Amino acid sequence: KVDKTIKIMEDRRKEIQRQLDQVVHRKSEAFRIKEAAAKLLEELDQKLNEEEATLRAKEGDLDTLVNGSAEYVAAEQAVSETRAKVEELRGRRNQALVLFQSKERFAAELDVHEKSQMKLRDNQDAWITLLRSDTEERLTTFRSRLEAMKAMSDQEAAEKLDTLGSAD
């Protein structure tokens, strides 16, 4: 019965270790993706700031031109194209930010799960060790009691035989 219990506990320990391995792998992957997103975010922030500065300059230039002139129309088109580029960069930057924040949140959560799985594994190991140790000692104690009971029974039988022999 004890062997079956230990086997069940060892199987549970293997499952806990499997979960721990998955959590560690996923956490590592989350940090890798988070780092890549952070680099992309920095790059996109820089590009966005540059394009927004360019847009402000082009919008300022537009105010100096005569409305309705060919130069004004060309400058207006350049402003429009720059605005589109700024919005495209802003959208990509927001995606990188969302990815970074998501991986940051889940990396922290996976860290908690990793610690929990480690504690579960270590507790399982402790229980298995305790059960094995206690079982070894109980078997020794049980055998000792059994032998003592046999010896007492032998002594009782010898005493009865001795009493029977002296009664004759």
CORRAMO-V817901 format. One record per helix or strand. SS is the DSSP state (a for helix, b for strand). FROM is the first residue (numbers start at 0). LEN is the number of residues. If there is no record, write none. Layout:
# CORRAMO-V817901
ss = {SS,SS}
from = {FROM,FROM}
len = {LEN,LEN}
This chain:
# CORRAMO-V817901
ss = {a,a}
from = {1,69}
len = {63,98}
